[in-house]
Amino acid sequence: MSDDRPERPFLQIVRGEPSAEEVAALVAVLTARARASAQARDGADTPRPSHWADRSRLVRGTAAEAIAPRGPGAWKAAALPR
């Protein structure tokens, strides 16, 4: 398959004179981001953290849930788990 378009560079340094290591680091970062984006686009599921590692369990409920115990016996209900 022949392509008549002129070949353009994927990456072009427009200012400064980076070393080979700096260019390699930049290419590695761009490659890693492109692969992560492709995996996210393909729907590759990442494993969910275990319940012990999931920090969302430390978040309290909504404000309505926080003020739920009212009236007689509220002091006792506030100490009980919900």
C-alpha positions as CSV (number, residue, x, y, z in Angstrom):
1,M,0.0,0.0,0.0
2,S,1.7,3.2,-1.1
3,D,1.0,6.5,0.6
4,D,1.8,9.7,-1.3
5,R,1.7,12.0,1.7
6,P,5.0,13.3,2.9
7,E,6.2,11.7,6.2
8,R,5.9,14.0,9.2
9,P,7.7,13.4,12.4
10,F,5.6,12.3,15.3
11,L,7.5,14.5,17.8
12,Q,9.4,17.6,17.0
13,I,11.7,19.6,19.4
14,V,11.2,23.3,18.6
15,R,13.3,24.9,21.2
16,G,16.4,24.0,23.1
17,E,18.8,21.0,22.7
18,P,17.6,18.1,24.8
19,S,19.9,15.2,25.5
20,A,19.0,11.7,24.3
21,E,18.0,10.7,27.8
22,E,15.5,13.6,28.0
23,V,14.0,12.7,24.6
24,A,13.7,9.1,25.7
25,A,12.0,10.1,29.0
26,L,9.5,12.2,27.1
27,V,8.8,9.4,24.6
28,A,8.3,6.9,27.5
29,V,5.8,9.2,29.2
30,L,3.8,9.8,26.0
31,T,3.8,6.1,25.3
32,A,2.6,5.2,28.8
33,R,-0.2,7.8,28.6
34,A,-1.3,6.6,25.1
35,R,-1.4,3.0,26.3
36,A,-3.4,3.9,29.4
37,S,-5.8,5.9,27.3
38,A,-6.2,3.0,24.9
39,Q,-7.0,0.6,27.8
40,A,-9.5,3.0,29.2
41,R,-11.2,3.3,25.8
42,D,-11.3,-0.4,25.3
43,G,-13.1,-0.9,28.6
44,A,-10.3,-2.8,30.3
45,D,-11.6,-3.1,33.8
46,T,-9.2,-2.3,36.6
47,P,-9.6,-4.4,39.7
48,R,-11.4,-2.6,42.5
49,P,-9.5,-2.3,45.7
50,S,-10.5,-4.7,48.5
51,H,-13.0,-3.4,51.1
52,W,-10.2,-2.8,53.6
53,A,-8.2,-0.7,51.1
54,D,-11.2,1.2,49.8
55,R,-11.1,4.6,51.5
56,S,-14.6,5.5,50.5
57,R,-15.9,3.4,53.5
58,L,-14.4,6.1,55.7
59,V,-16.7,8.8,54.3
60,R,-19.7,9.6,56.4
61,G,-23.2,9.6,55.0
62,T,-25.2,12.6,53.8
63,A,-26.1,15.5,56.1
64,A,-29.6,14.1,56.5
65,E,-28.2,10.8,57.8
66,A,-25.9,12.6,60.1
67,I,-28.7,14.4,61.9
68,A,-31.2,11.5,61.9
69,P,-31.4,10.8,65.6
70,R,-33.9,13.3,67.2
71,G,-36.4,13.3,69.9
72,P,-36.6,11.1,73.0
73,G,-33.8,8.6,73.1
74,A,-31.7,10.4,70.5
75,W,-28.7,10.4,72.8
76,K,-28.9,6.6,73.0
77,A,-29.5,6.2,69.2
78,A,-26.5,8.4,68.4
79,A,-24.2,5.9,70.1
80,L,-25.6,2.9,68.3
81,P,-24.3,1.8,64.9
82,R,-26.6,2.5,61.9
